[in-house]
Amino acid sequence: MDHSRLRDASKVVHAGQAPDPSTGAVMPSISVSTTYVQESPGVHKGYEYARPHNPTRYALERMIAGLENTGISLGDDVTGGGFAFVSGLASIATMLDFVPHGGRVVAMDDLYGGTGRLIRMVRTPSQGIDAHFVDLTSDGAIKDALTPDTKLVWVETPTNPLLKVVDLAKIAVIAKAQAPDAILCCDSTFATPMLQRPLELGFDVVMHSSTKYLNGHSDAVGGLLATNRQDLAERIRYHQNAVGASMSPFDAYLTLRGIKTLHVRMQRHCQSAVEIATFLENHPKIERTVYPGLSSHPQHEIAAKQMDGFSGIITIYMNGGLDESRRFLERVKIFALAESLGGVESLIEHPAIMTHASVPPEMRTQLGISDSLIRLSVGVEDTQDLIDDLSQALG
Ligand SMILES: *Cc1c(COP(=O)(O)O)cnc(C)c1O
């Protein structure tokens, strides 16, 4: 059946999936075989060895290709342009492999800490990447940064942890005119395909840390890529095998299982986060609340145009400093003090000490990742219970 016309709530259940022809099983089995028998040398059913070929991983890859509407047929790529890796970072590393030695990379200034670390500490020394970290919410900065020799543009939106929102369509138009050789990649982890589809806005590749919302249950690490360009699909497929960071069948099974409820989970995350952000914005102990769904957010209008909801992450600046932040973080009871985000359980963390400790201190200061900054990931628990918890911890 062609699933491309289904709406999102149906796609998360069905895209790229079909009952197993031999048993009728509605979920793919966890296929553990590392090798496949051949009738004659080179004569086989399309499966030779499990690093490149695994049916459980393919089922997940067809799903992400379907959710991101790649438009690539299964005849042109075995999963239609979807790819699953052992982690979000492994998928980012694969895209960085496409930058020739010494090539120019333009990246958002506010990024997941590990992405900046990979570019700065690993690929700049090993590959001579000429990296430029730029505030891509500024029109002037985009125009200056996207030079004709740019090989890769790496955007995150909304960003981690400051929730800046980048106008993807605008960047795609400017890049087409000024930097035609650049591959445009968007880390869409915070939005998921339910809220934002970068390929439809002119980007070439969309990336997700499936560890977060897509799997959604805090029990599997993974990274996904999807592209609508046949040439890139071929290169990514080649690299996925040649470099070897393909996702394990068990994690692919868990992630696919998690995605089946993505649509209902995201609805809940979004609804609760709006209420909680409003509560925090009006609380006297909070200096500033950053949430793309609030009209006070500097890019609220772009978010409203580009996204179908504002996701479940909220960033706040407490009044006071580290002592006040520490006390609040120690007192919450339902919100768990932990790294990561996007799971069914609510999490809270301190970026400067926890997730973004690898960002150079002067860059943290410049961006505003201070000791009073706290990031919340709103889970799917009862909204009032979550507000009560924050209220008692702030009290
Ligand atoms: C977590 C995260 C990553 C890294 O993904 P891993 O699965 O932890 O390797 C990349 N980008 C964003 C926005 C993230 O939140």
The ligand as a MOL file (V3000), in Angstrom:
LIG
                    3D

  0  0  0     0  0            999 V3000
M  V30 BEGIN CTAB
M  V30 COUNTS 15 15 0 0 0
M  V30 BEGIN ATOM
M  V30 1 C 20.9880 14.1660 21.9970 0
M  V30 2 C 21.1670 15.0200 20.8150 0
M  V30 3 C 22.1050 14.6960 19.8190 0
M  V30 4 C 23.0500 13.5220 19.9370 0
M  V30 5 O 22.3780 12.3110 19.8500 0
M  V30 6 P 22.8810 10.9670 20.5680 0
M  V30 7 O 21.8160 10.0090 20.2030 0
M  V30 8 O 22.9830 11.2450 22.0400 0
M  V30 9 O 24.2130 10.6220 19.9780 0
M  V30 10 C 22.1760 15.5190 18.7100 0
M  V30 11 N 21.3890 16.6080 18.5830 0
M  V30 12 C 20.4780 16.9500 19.5210 0
M  V30 13 C 19.6290 18.1570 19.3150 0
M  V30 14 C 20.3350 16.1700 20.6720 0
M  V30 15 O 19.4490 16.5390 21.6010 0
M  V30 END ATOM
M  V30 BEGIN BOND
M  V30 1 1 1 2
M  V30 2 1 2 3
M  V30 3 2 2 14
M  V30 4 1 3 4
M  V30 5 2 3 10
M  V30 6 1 4 5
M  V30 7 1 5 6
M  V30 8 2 6 7
M  V30 9 1 6 8
M  V30 10 1 6 9
M  V30 11 1 10 11
M  V30 12 2 11 12
M  V30 13 1 12 13
M  V30 14 1 12 14
M  V30 15 1 14 15
M  V30 END BOND
M  V30 END CTAB
M  END
